[in-house]
């Protein structure tokens, strides 16, 4: 039995945040019903590499779900959703503040009808303030949160990955499971607001904002972790990453590079002194590594217990023996997309990996079966189809 079996989630979303959050909860056993517009559905279906009318981006954020097509802009569609809400545990959406209220599907209205409902509203910037109604995509939140300044570069750099979208999804999962736990104790649902900006800055704050945490005048400023850890170590034929954070690891590094004399050097014989003379220390390390090939350096570092790695390409990362040992990746057959590579949910419950949900749904694939399971009879379903409310 998966941890969240018995929980039903109604998802209204476009793009990443709510979609990925709901999928992760679905991987843990929840039933996820994705409500999509009757015309084109979630735009993510059409972005990037695709086959059979479904993109790999959509597949990676929506497996295990049931898709229904409902026109929630019309009163009959809104009425249908209000009926379905009586049978669900969680509603999650990522529309701008006020949109669901205008659709008569706001939190107060739906929770009045189902007091156990947990209603999560994900927005870009929050429910008030000068940016509350502004559109938000991942690069916009990266820019607002300071993420582009936190890369240790002299100029601004984006992380070329949907970082803020995904970390907001993880934050949403944590909040929703907490709310489900509270409901088990109290019997009551609740409303949850979550902004991408807040999630992004909370994620960055522990290390990126180290120099913006202590506010007295007598603080001792030290290099940021990003300046110490995230620099490619160049070899004679490429590069690698390595970190020597403990005394034992630093001793191993010196032995690997045949520089044991530095362990007693007055400039570097304590972490405090090393920090003061860090640029000189880094120059010595760079010269030593430049005389070794990447494979030579890796072998020496590994033999001496120094954390290190070659920077893999995506193909190399997927081919790692460690992933095979973990059983992290499998291939599914999708009726429209063909063979689909799937990365399993990383958390293991009772030592066992959770099996991935079925492949991502086609647009509206489950409209009839979902409505039937939630008490809408065939005659009513036919009438809703005839009126264009569902399809």
C-alpha positions in Angstrom: 0.0 0.0 0.0 1.3 3.4 -1.0 1.3 6.1 1.7 -1.3 8.4 0.2 -3.8 5.7 -1.0 -7.3 6.9 -0.4 -6.5 10.6 -1.0 -8.1 12.2 -4.1 -6.7 15.4 -5.6 -8.4 17.7 -8.1 -5.8 19.6 -10.0 -6.3 22.8 -12.1 -3.0 23.9 -13.6 -1.0 25.0 -16.5 2.7 24.3 -16.8 4.9 23.0 -14.0 4.2 23.9 -10.4 0.8 22.4 -9.6 1.3 19.6 -12.2 4.5 18.4 -10.7 3.3 18.7 -7.1 0.2 16.7 -7.8 2.2 14.0 -9.7 4.6 13.5 -6.8 1.7 13.0 -4.5 0.2 10.7 -7.0 3.4 8.7 -7.1 2.9 8.3 -3.3 -0.6 6.8 -3.9 -3.0 9.7 -4.2 -5.6 9.6 -7.0 -5.0 12.7 -9.2 -7.7 14.1 -11.4 -6.4 16.8 -13.8 -9.1 19.2 -14.9 -8.2 20.6 -18.3 -9.9 23.1 -20.6 -12.0 21.6 -23.4 -10.0 23.3 -26.2 -6.3 22.6 -26.0 -5.8 21.5 -22.5 -2.6 22.2 -20.5 -0.2 24.1 -22.9 2.6 22.0 -21.5 1.3 19.2 -23.7 2.8 20.9 -26.7 6.2 22.2 -25.5 9.3 20.4 -26.6 10.1 17.0 -27.9 6.8 15.1 -28.5 5.2 12.0 -30.0 1.5 11.2 -30.4 0.5 14.7 -29.4 2.1 14.6 -26.0 5.4 16.3 -25.1 8.0 14.6 -22.9 7.8 17.6 -20.6 4.1 17.0 -20.0 4.8 13.2 -19.6 7.4 13.9 -16.9 5.0 16.1 -14.9 1.7 14.2 -15.3 2.1 10.4 -15.2 -0.4 8.5 -13.1 -3.2 11.0 -13.5 -6.7 10.9 -14.9 -7.5 13.8 -17.4 -11.0 15.2 -17.7 -12.0 18.1 -20.0 -14.4 20.6 -18.4 -15.3 24.1 -19.5 -15.1 25.9 -16.2 -15.7 29.3 -17.8 -19.4 28.3 -18.1 -21.8 28.0 -15.2 -22.6 24.4 -15.9 -19.0 23.5 -15.8 -18.5 25.3 -12.5 -21.6 23.5 -11.1 -20.1 20.2 -12.1 -16.8 21.0 -10.3 -18.7 22.0 -7.2 -20.3 18.6 -7.2 -17.0 16.8 -7.7 -15.4 18.7 -4.9 -17.7 17.0 -2.4 -15.7 13.8 -3.1 -12.2 15.0 -3.1 -9.6 15.7 -0.4 -7.3 18.3 -2.0 -7.8 21.0 -4.7 -4.6 22.6 -6.0 -4.3 25.3 -8.7 -1.7 27.7 -9.9 -3.9 30.5 -11.4 -3.4 34.1 -10.6 -5.0 35.4 -7.4 -8.8 36.0 -7.9 -9.2 33.9 -11.0 -10.8 31.0 -9.2 -13.1 33.3 -7.3 -14.3 34.8 -10.6 -15.1 31.3 -11.7 -17.1 30.7 -8.6 -14.6 28.1 -7.5 -12.8 30.0 -4.8 -11.6 28.6 -1.5 -14.3 29.9 0.8 -17.1 28.8 -1.5 -15.8 25.2 -2.0 -14.7 24.7 1.6 -18.1 25.8 2.8 -19.5 22.9 0.8 -16.7 20.5 2.0 -15.2 21.4 5.3 -12.6 18.7 5.0 -11.3 20.1 1.7 -7.6 21.3 1.6 -7.4 24.1 -0.9 -4.0 25.2 -2.2 -3.5 28.3 -4.3 -0.1 28.6 -5.9 0.7 32.1 -7.3 3.8 33.9 -8.6 4.1 36.6 -6.0 1.3 36.2 -3.4 -2.1 37.5 -2.9 -1.4 41.2 -2.1 1.2 43.8 -3.0 2.3 45.5 -6.2 3.2 42.2 -8.1 0.2 40.1 -6.9 -1.4 40.1 -10.3 1.8 40.0 -12.4 2.4 36.9 -14.6 5.2 34.7 -13.4 7.4 32.1 -15.2 10.5 30.4 -13.8 13.1 32.9 -15.2 11.0 35.8 -13.8 11.1 34.3 -10.3 14.8 33.5 -10.7 15.4 37.1 -11.4 13.2 38.4 -8.6 14.6 36.0 -6.0 18.2 36.8 -6.5 19.0 33.4 -7.9 20.7 34.9 -11.0 23.1 36.7 -8.6 23.7 33.7 -6.4 25.8 31.8 -9.0 29.1 33.3 -7.9 29.6 35.1 -11.2 30.6 38.7 -11.8 27.5 39.0 -14.1 24.0 37.7 -13.7 23.5 34.0 -14.7 20.3 32.0 -15.0 20.1 28.4 -13.9 19.0 26.9 -17.2 16.5 24.6 -15.6 13.0 25.2 -14.2 14.4 25.5 -10.7 11.8 27.8 -9.1 8.9 26.0 -10.7 10.1 22.7 -9.3 11.2 23.8 -5.9 7.8 25.4 -5.5 6.2 22.1 -6.4 8.3 20.4 -3.7 7.3 23.0 -1.2 3.6 22.5 -2.2 4.0 18.7 -1.6 5.4 19.3 1.9 2.6 21.8 2.8 -0.1 19.5 1.5 1.0 16.5 3.3 1.3 18.6 6.5 -2.3 19.8 6.0 -3.4 16.2 5.5 -1.8 15.2 8.7 -3.5 18.1 10.6 -6.8 17.0 9.1 -6.3 13.5 10.4 -6.0 15.0 13.9 -8.7 17.7 13.7 -11.1 16.5 10.9 -10.8 20.0 9.3 -9.4 21.1 6.0 -7.8 24.5 5.4 -6.7 27.0 2.8 -3.0 27.2 1.8 -1.4 30.1 -0.1 2.0 29.5 -1.7 4.0 32.0 -3.8 6.8 31.1 -6.1 8.8 34.1 -5.0 8.6 33.1 -1.3 9.4 29.5 -2.1 12.4 30.5 -4.2 13.9 32.9 -1.7 13.3 30.4 1.2 15.1 27.8 -0.8 18.1 30.2 -1.5 18.3 31.7 1.9 20.4 29.2 3.9 23.5 29.7 1.8 23.0 32.3 -0.8 21.9 34.9 1.8 24.7 34.1 4.3 26.0 37.6 4.0 22.5 39.1 4.4 21.6 37.3 7.6 23.8 38.8 10.4 23.0 42.5 10.8 25.4 43.8 13.4 28.5 45.8 12.4 31.1 43.5 13.9 30.5 40.4 11.8 33.3 38.5 10.1 32.6 38.0 6.5 33.9 34.8 4.9 33.7 33.4 1.4 30.3 32.0 0.4 29.9 28.2 -0.1 29.2 28.9 -3.7 32.6 30.5 -4.1 34.3 27.5 -2.4 32.5 24.5 -3.9 31.2 25.3 -7.3 34.3 25.9 -9.4 35.4 23.4 -12.0 38.8 22.0 -11.2 40.7 22.0 -14.5 43.0 19.1 -15.4 45.3 18.7 -18.4 42.5 17.2 -20.5 39.2 18.4 -19.0 37.8 19.0 -15.6 36.2 17.6 -12.4 34.7 18.7 -9.2 36.1 17.9 -5.8 35.5 19.0 -2.2 37.8 18.7 0.8 35.7 20.0 3.7 37.1 18.1 6.6 40.6 17.8 8.0 40.7 14.2 6.9 39.6 15.1 3.4 42.2 17.9 3.1 44.9 15.5 4.2 43.7 13.1 1.5 43.8 15.9 -1.1 47.3 16.9 -0.2 48.5 13.2 -0.4 46.8 12.8 -3.7 48.6 15.8 -5.1 51.9 15.0 -3.3 51.6 18.3 -1.4 51.7 17.0 2.2 54.0 19.9 3.2 51.0 22.2 2.9 49.4 20.5 5.9 52.0 22.2 8.2 52.4 25.4 6.2 51.6 28.3 8.4 49.4 29.8 5.7 47.1 26.8 5.5 47.4 24.6 8.6 43.9 25.5 9.9 40.6 26.1 8.3 40.6 29.7 9.5 44.1 30.4 8.0 43.1 28.7 4.8 40.1 30.9 4.4 42.3 34.0 4.9 44.8 32.8 2.3 42.3 31.1 0.1 43.3 32.7 -3.3 46.9 31.6 -2.8 45.8 28.1 -1.8 43.5 27.9 -4.9 46.4 28.9 -7.2 48.6 26.1 -5.8 45.8 23.5 -6.3 45.1 24.7 -9.8 48.8 24.2 -10.8 48.9 20.8 -9.3 45.7 19.6 -11.1 46.8 21.0 -14.4 49.6 18.4 -14.5 47.2 15.5 -14.2 44.6 14.0 -16.6 41.0 13.9 -15.4 41.2 10.1 -14.9 44.5 10.3 -13.0 43.2 13.0 -10.7 39.9 11.1 -10.1 41.8 7.9 -9.3 44.1 9.6 -6.8 41.3 11.5 -5.1 39.1 8.4 -4.8 42.0 6.4 -3.4 42.5 9.0 -0.7 38.8 9.5 0.3 38.3 12.9 -1.3 34.7 13.5 -2.6 35.0 14.0 -6.3 33.3 13.4 -9.7 33.7 13.9 -13.3 31.0 16.3 -14.6 28.8 14.0 -16.6 26.9 14.7 -19.8 23.2 13.8 -19.6 23.8 10.6 -21.5 26.6 9.7 -19.1 24.5 10.5 -16.1 21.7 8.1 -17.2 24.3 5.4 -17.9 25.8 5.4 -14.4 26.1 2.0 -12.7 24.8 3.6 -9.5 21.4 4.4 -11.0 21.1 0.8 -12.2 22.0 -0.5 -8.7 19.4 1.8 -7.2 16.8 0.7 -9.7 16.0 4.4 -10.3 15.0 4.3 -14.0 12.6 2.2 -16.0 11.0 2.2 -19.4 7.2 2.3 -19.9 5.1 1.7 -23.0 2.7 4.5 -23.8 -0.1 3.9 -26.3 0.6 7.2 -28.0 4.2 8.1 -27.1 5.8 4.6 -27.5 8.7 3.8 -25.2 9.1 6.4 -22.4 12.0 6.6 -19.9 10.7 7.2 -16.4 12.7 8.2 -13.3 11.2 6.8 -10.2 10.1 8.8 -7.1 13.3 9.1 -5.0 11.8 8.4 -1.5 11.7 4.8 -0.5 9.2 3.7 2.1 10.1 0.6 4.0 13.2 0.3 1.9 11.1 -0.1 -1.3 11.0 2.2 -4.3 7.5 3.4 -5.3 6.4 2.1 -8.7 5.7 4.9 -11.1 2.1 5.6 -12.1 0.7 4.8 -15.5 1.9 6.9 -18.4 0.6 10.5 -18.7 -3.0 10.7 -19.9 -4.2 11.9 -23.3 -6.3 15.1 -23.2 -9.7 14.2 -21.6 -8.9 10.5 -21.7 -10.8 9.8 -18.4 -13.7 12.2 -18.5 -16.4 9.5 -18.6 -14.8 7.1 -16.2 -14.0 9.8 -13.6 -17.5 11.3 -13.7 -19.0 7.8 -13.3 -16.8 7.0 -10.3 -17.8 10.3 -8.6 -21.5 9.7 -9.0 -22.4 11.5 -12.3 -24.7 9.1 -14.2 -24.5 8.4 -17.9 -27.5 10.5 -18.9 -26.1 13.5 -17.1 -22.7 12.9 -18.7 -24.3 12.8 -22.2 -26.2 16.0 -21.5 -23.0 17.8 -20.4 -21.2 16.6 -23.6 -24.1 17.8 -25.8 -23.9 21.3 -24.2 -20.1 21.4 -24.6 -19.5 21.5 -20.8 -17.3 18.5 -21.1 -15.7 16.6 -23.9 
